[in-house]
Amino acid sequence: MAAYIVLFIIILIFALLIYNPGKTPPPPEEEEKPSDNRNKEAEAQKRADEEQKAARERTKVQLEQRAREKAAKEREAQQKAAEAAAVKAEAEKKAAEEAAKRKEEQKKREAREKAEAEAKAKETARREAERQAAEAAAQKEEEERKAAKQEAKETVAESIPEIPEYPEFSHSRLLEMGLSDEEAREFVDELITQIENQIPLIQAAIDANDFHQMERMTHSIKGSSTNIGTGGVADLLVDYNTYLKTGHDLPLAKAYLENLKIYLAKLQEQYR
């Protein structure tokens, strides 16, 4: 009940306020003037221009940002391309250097092989020349030796007192004993070696004027030669040893020795 009363009072107060005859009515709203409209339009246009300008600025900034990003990407791409080109150029440079190095090594190897081949050819030619020169020298020496030997034989023959000629040596006694020709020749070869060894000893005895030693040296090889065969050194050694038993003529002893050398040479030519 109290609530209704309070509500009624409020409504009453509100009604008095609305319908109060002494209340001053609110002033009428002023009509808008044309200049105000133009100002508003200008301001609106200005705001639109500013918004367009701001939009253009934003677009410009965006375009510039995109251009910078594009330029950065292009620079990065160019840098990568330059790096790739540098890597490629370095690889090509290394490959060219390796190829040049291999070519130079090939040239050096070929030059070295050529030099070695030339040196080898020169060495072969030198050795061949030396061989030919040695052969020529040996041949010349052999010819000189033979000539000297022949001259010595002729000189000795002229200076030797008269000694009888003996027939060619024959190993017939060994054949008569039943040895083969080959076996007999082996004995003759041993005889040749024995005489070769005794000649220097006989020469030493002659130099010492020792006839006893000469007789003893000739006796040993006389026995060997006469056991093998006849003729040649066998007959000569018989006469030589027989003379030395009683003779003491040194020139004749030397003559026999020189003849022994001559018949030894004949024996060597006959059996060797």
C-alpha positions in Angstrom: 0.0 0.0 0.0 2.8 2.4 0.9 4.4 1.5 -2.5 1.3 2.6 -4.4 1.3 5.8 -2.6 4.9 6.5 -3.4 4.3 5.6 -7.1 1.3 8.0 -7.2 3.3 10.8 -5.8 6.0 10.3 -8.4 3.5 10.3 -11.2 2.0 13.4 -9.9 5.2 15.3 -9.7 6.1 14.3 -13.2 2.7 15.5 -14.5 3.2 18.8 -12.8 6.5 19.3 -14.4 5.2 18.5 -17.9 2.1 20.6 -17.7 3.5 23.5 -15.7 2.2 26.7 -17.5 5.1 28.8 -16.2 7.7 26.6 -17.7 9.9 28.3 -20.4 9.7 26.3 -23.6 13.0 25.3 -25.1 14.4 27.5 -27.8 13.6 26.4 -31.3 16.4 24.7 -33.2 18.2 27.0 -35.5 18.1 26.2 -39.2 21.3 25.2 -40.8 22.9 27.8 -43.0 24.4 27.1 -46.5 27.8 28.1 -45.5 27.8 25.6 -42.7 26.9 22.9 -45.2 29.8 24.0 -47.5 32.1 23.9 -44.6 31.0 20.4 -43.6 31.3 19.3 -47.2 34.8 20.8 -47.4 35.7 19.2 -44.2 34.3 15.9 -45.4 36.2 16.3 -48.7 39.3 17.2 -46.8 38.9 14.2 -44.7 38.3 12.1 -47.8 41.4 13.6 -49.4 43.4 13.0 -46.3 42.2 9.5 -46.2 43.0 9.0 -49.9 46.4 10.6 -49.3 47.0 8.4 -46.3 45.9 5.4 -48.4 48.2 6.5 -51.2 51.0 6.9 -48.7 50.3 3.5 -47.3 50.2 2.1 -50.8 53.4 3.9 -51.6 55.0 2.6 -48.4 53.8 -0.9 -49.2 55.1 -0.6 -52.8 58.4 0.8 -51.6 58.6 -2.0 -49.0 57.8 -4.5 -51.7 60.3 -2.9 -54.0 62.9 -3.0 -51.3 62.1 -6.6 -50.6 62.2 -7.4 -54.3 65.5 -5.6 -54.7 66.9 -7.4 -51.6 65.8 -10.7 -53.1 67.3 -9.7 -56.4 70.5 -8.7 -54.7 70.5 -11.9 -52.8 69.9 -13.8 -56.0 72.6 -11.9 -57.7 74.9 -12.5 -54.8 74.1 -16.2 -54.9 74.6 -16.2 -58.7 77.9 -14.3 -58.3 79.0 -16.8 -55.6 78.0 -19.7 -57.8 79.8 -18.1 -60.8 82.8 -17.5 -58.5 82.7 -21.2 -57.4 82.3 -22.3 -61.0 85.1 -20.0 -62.1 87.4 -21.3 -59.3 86.5 -24.8 -60.3 87.2 -24.1 -64.0 90.5 -22.3 -62.9 91.5 -25.3 -60.9 90.5 -27.7 -63.7 92.5 -25.5 -66.2 95.5 -25.5 -63.8 95.3 -29.3 -63.4 95.0 -29.7 -67.1 98.0 -27.4 -67.6 99.9 -29.2 -64.9 99.2 -32.6 -66.5 100.1 -31.2 -69.9 103.4 -29.8 -68.5 104.1 -33.1 -66.7 103.3 -35.0 -69.9 105.7 -32.7 -71.8 108.4 -33.2 -69.1 107.8 -36.9 -69.1 108.1 -37.0 -72.9 111.2 -34.8 -72.8 112.7 -37.0 -70.2 111.8 -40.2 -72.1 113.2 -38.7 -75.2 116.4 -37.7 -73.4 116.7 -41.1 -71.9 116.1 -42.7 -75.3 118.8 -40.5 -76.8 121.1 -41.1 -73.9 120.5 -44.9 -74.3 121.1 -44.7 -78.0 124.3 -42.7 -77.4 125.4 -45.2 -74.8 124.6 -48.1 -77.1 126.4 -46.4 -79.9 129.3 -45.6 -77.6 129.5 -49.2 -76.4 129.2 -50.5 -79.9 132.0 -48.1 -81.0 134.1 -49.3 -78.0 133.4 -52.9 -78.8 134.4 -52.4 -82.4 137.4 -50.4 -81.4 138.3 -53.1 -78.9 137.8 -55.8 -81.5 139.9 -53.8 -84.0 142.6 -53.3 -81.3 142.5 -57.0 -80.4 142.7 -58.0 -84.0 145.6 -55.5 -84.5 147.3 -56.8 -81.4 146.8 -60.4 -82.5 148.2 -59.6 -85.9 151.1 -57.7 -84.3 151.6 -60.7 -82.0 151.6 -63.1 -84.8 153.9 -61.0 -86.8 156.2 -60.6 -83.8 156.1 -64.3 -83.2 156.8 -65.0 -86.8 159.6 -62.5 -86.8 161.0 -64.0 -83.5 160.8 -67.5 -85.0 162.6 -66.3 -88.1 165.2 -64.5 -86.0 165.7 -67.5 -83.7 165.8 -69.8 -86.7 168.6 -67.7 -88.2 170.6 -67.7 -84.9 170.1 -71.3 -84.0 172.9 -73.7 -84.9 172.0 -76.5 -87.3 169.5 -79.0 -85.7 168.0 -81.8 -87.6 164.3 -81.6 -88.8 161.9 -84.0 -87.1 158.8 -85.5 -88.6 155.3 -84.6 -87.3 154.5 -85.9 -83.9 152.3 -89.0 -83.8 150.5 -90.6 -80.8 150.6 -94.0 -82.5 152.1 -95.7 -79.4 149.0 -95.0 -77.4 146.8 -96.4 -80.2 149.0 -99.5 -80.3 148.4 -99.9 -76.6 144.6 -100.1 -77.3 143.5 -96.5 -76.4 141.0 -94.7 -78.6 142.0 -91.7 -80.6 140.1 -89.4 -78.2 141.8 -90.9 -75.1 145.2 -90.6 -76.8 144.6 -86.9 -77.6 143.8 -86.3 -73.9 147.3 -87.6 -73.0 148.8 -85.4 -75.7 147.0 -82.4 -74.2 148.5 -83.2 -70.8 151.9 -83.5 -72.4 151.5 -80.0 -74.0 150.7 -78.6 -70.6 153.7 -80.3 -69.0 156.1 -79.0 -71.6 154.6 -75.5 -71.3 155.3 -75.6 -67.5 158.9 -77.0 -68.0 160.1 -74.5 -70.6 160.4 -71.6 -68.1 162.3 -73.9 -65.7 164.7 -74.9 -68.5 165.2 -71.2 -69.4 166.0 -70.5 -65.7 168.6 -73.3 -65.7 170.1 -71.9 -68.9 170.3 -68.4 -67.4 172.0 -70.0 -64.4 174.3 -72.1 -66.7 173.1 -75.2 -64.8 173.4 -78.1 -67.3 172.6 -80.7 -64.6 169.2 -78.9 -64.0 168.6 -78.6 -67.7 169.2 -82.4 -68.1 166.9 -83.2 -65.3 164.1 -81.0 -66.6 164.3 -82.3 -70.2 164.5 -85.9 -68.9 161.0 -85.8 -67.3 159.2 -84.4 -70.4 161.3 -86.7 -72.7 159.9 -89.8 -70.9 156.3 -88.5 -71.1 156.6 -87.6 -74.8 158.3 -90.9 -75.9 155.7 -92.9 -74.0 152.9 -91.2 -76.0 154.4 -91.2 -79.5 157.2 -90.4 -81.9 158.4 -87.6 -84.1 158.3 -83.9 -83.3 158.9 -82.9 -79.7 159.5 -86.6 -78.7 162.5 -87.0 -81.1 163.7 -83.4 -80.2 163.6 -84.1 -76.5 165.5 -87.4 -76.9 168.3 -85.5 -78.7 168.2 -82.6 -76.3 168.4 -84.7 -73.2 171.1 -86.9 -74.7 173.2 -83.9 -75.5 172.8 -82.4 -72.0 174.2 -85.6 -70.4 177.6 -84.8 -71.8 177.5 -81.5 -73.7 178.1 -78.1 -72.1 177.8 -75.8 -75.1 175.4 -73.1 -73.9 174.5 -71.7 -77.3 173.6 -75.2 -78.5 171.5 -75.7 -75.3 169.7 -72.5 -76.0 169.2 -73.6 -79.7 167.6 -76.8 -78.5 165.3 -74.8 -76.2 164.2 -72.5 -79.0 163.6 -75.5 -81.3 161.6 -77.1 -78.4 159.4 -74.0 -78.4 158.9 -74.2 -82.2 157.9 -77.9 -82.0 155.7 -77.2 -79.1 153.9 -74.6 -81.2 153.5 -77.2 -84.0 152.1 -79.7 -81.4 149.6 -77.1 -80.2 148.5 -76.3 -83.7 148.2 -80.1 -84.4 146.2 -81.0 -81.3 144.4 -77.9 -80.0 
